[in-house]
């Protein structure tokens, strides 16, 4: 079985739709300004009314190094898409890691 590890990374800095359609969420990397703790929630959906796939969490901006949810294998299947909600008084960067899922093509894989 072949797996696509992640789609080309894209950085987001505010709440946004990351992907529309079926996909597999693999994790995220988080960068902060070192002073303002961000609150992040990841949803299976196109807004914050979908089911939570990463529960709401406040990340410690003063922690040294990368923060975030990483290394999810085999990942979490999202049938609708991925929406990331970000609340932060300062600067935060989120790089989601996911792979689109193509159920009706040669690129599909077992979930």
MOPE-V873948 format. One record per residue. N is the residue number from 1. RES is the residue in three letters. SS is DSSP state (A for helix, B for strand, O for the rest). OMEGA is omega in radians with two decimals (none if undefined). Layout:
N,RES,SS,OMEGA
N,RES,SS,OMEGA
//
This chain:
1,UNK,O,3.12
2,UNK,O,3.11
3,UNK,O,2.98
4,UNK,O,-3.05
5,UNK,O,3.13
6,UNK,O,3.02
7,UNK,O,3.12
8,UNK,O,-3.06
9,UNK,O,3.05
10,UNK,O,-3.12
11,UNK,B,3.00
12,UNK,B,-3.10
13,UNK,O,3.08
14,UNK,O,-3.13
15,UNK,O,-3.07
16,UNK,B,2.94
17,UNK,B,3.14
18,UNK,B,-3.13
19,UNK,B,3.06
20,UNK,B,3.12
21,UNK,O,-3.10
22,UNK,O,3.13
23,UNK,B,3.08
24,UNK,B,3.11
25,UNK,B,-3.09
26,UNK,B,3.14
27,UNK,B,3.09
28,UNK,B,3.01
29,UNK,B,-3.01
30,UNK,B,3.04
31,UNK,B,-3.10
32,UNK,B,3.09
33,UNK,O,3.10
34,UNK,O,-3.09
35,UNK,O,-3.05
36,UNK,O,-3.11
37,UNK,O,3.08
38,UNK,O,3.03
39,UNK,B,-3.04
40,UNK,B,2.99
41,UNK,B,3.11
42,UNK,B,-3.07
43,UNK,B,2.91
44,UNK,B,-3.09
45,UNK,O,-3.14
46,UNK,O,3.05
47,UNK,O,-3.07
48,UNK,O,3.07
49,UNK,O,3.10
50,UNK,O,3.11
51,UNK,B,3.12
52,UNK,B,3.03
53,UNK,B,2.92
54,UNK,B,-3.07
55,UNK,B,3.11
56,UNK,B,-3.10
57,UNK,B,3.02
58,UNK,B,-3.12
59,UNK,O,-3.10
60,UNK,O,-3.11
61,UNK,O,-3.11
62,UNK,O,3.12
63,UNK,O,3.14
64,UNK,O,3.13
65,UNK,O,-3.13
66,UNK,O,2.99
67,UNK,B,3.00
68,UNK,O,3.13
69,UNK,O,-3.09
70,UNK,O,2.99
71,UNK,O,3.11
72,UNK,O,3.12
73,UNK,O,0.29
74,UNK,O,-3.12
75,UNK,O,-3.13
76,UNK,B,3.13
77,UNK,B,3.08
78,UNK,B,-3.09
79,UNK,O,-3.06
80,UNK,O,-3.08
81,UNK,B,3.13
82,UNK,B,3.05
83,UNK,B,3.09
84,UNK,B,3.11
85,UNK,B,-3.11
86,UNK,B,3.01
87,UNK,B,-3.13
88,UNK,O,3.11
89,UNK,O,-3.12
90,UNK,O,-3.10
91,UNK,O,3.09
92,UNK,B,3.08
93,UNK,B,3.12
94,UNK,B,3.07
95,UNK,B,3.14
96,UNK,B,3.09
97,UNK,B,-3.10
98,UNK,B,3.07
99,UNK,B,3.04
100,UNK,B,3.12
101,UNK,O,-3.10
102,UNK,O,-3.02
103,UNK,O,-3.06
104,UNK,O,-3.11
105,UNK,O,3.10
106,UNK,O,-3.12
107,UNK,O,-3.11
108,UNK,O,3.03
109,UNK,O,-3.14
110,UNK,O,3.12
111,UNK,O,none
//
